[in-house]
């Protein structure tokens, strides 16, 4: 088997009390993370009657790192996961890089995706030669090139992507989870994001879509996400005031309420 061979990632399944597998939300973490940081979202979603599948994307947590790691490879792995764990109603919720994987999966598993929640993400990284894009890469890998460790510099980097003063247990969990990432995964994820282009997919999405942005997010700005939502027929857009890139960690109750309200309207309990 080659290093790039397609395989299922590691994942966890969370059931509501007395629930079934008919209504499932698939949680896809961002470039900085792993399945463990969704604790608040798992609790809220299962409490609302949803079954939840959270994964370690290829290269993360217990999942093997493909060489190279690409958004498309991860999207095809998601297709395998949807086939194995999906039911009659499958909603894919992806944050940042996870949102890119979610969109790309439409190419491979369209018939198994019935809705999307896209958090702080984009349909394209843009030109790798752009000044913003080059700074994005530099800011994330330069500390590694200088010999610093992820646990050393990740906390300040992550807090710089949040709104001023962000804190609390979910933020601590995020920072602790990211601090355990492997350097090779960190570098591979940044390279994968640079290669993503999915703008052609947006007009083809014909399922309910919620785009969630943070007012102070400079990584996936609210204006960019609003424009993205405008290219998806019927998509809904919400900007969470006072929050940055990790809205689901900076203010879990507000983020969770927006997601559950969207799900309740479009996918009511049978």
Secondary structure, DSSP 8 states (H G I E B T S, - for coil): --TT------EEEE--TT--SSEEEEEE--SS--GGGGHHHHHHHHHTT-EEEEE--TTSTTS---SS--HHHHHHHHHHHHHHH--SEEEEEEETHHHHHHHHHHHHHGGG--EEEEES--SB---TTSHHHHHHHHHHHHHHHTT--HHHHHHHHHHHTS-TT--SHHHHHHHHHHTT--HHHHHHHHHHHHT-B-GGGGGG--SEEEEEEETT-SSS-HHHHHHHHHTSTT-EEEEETT--TTHHHHSHHHHHHHHHHHHHHHS---
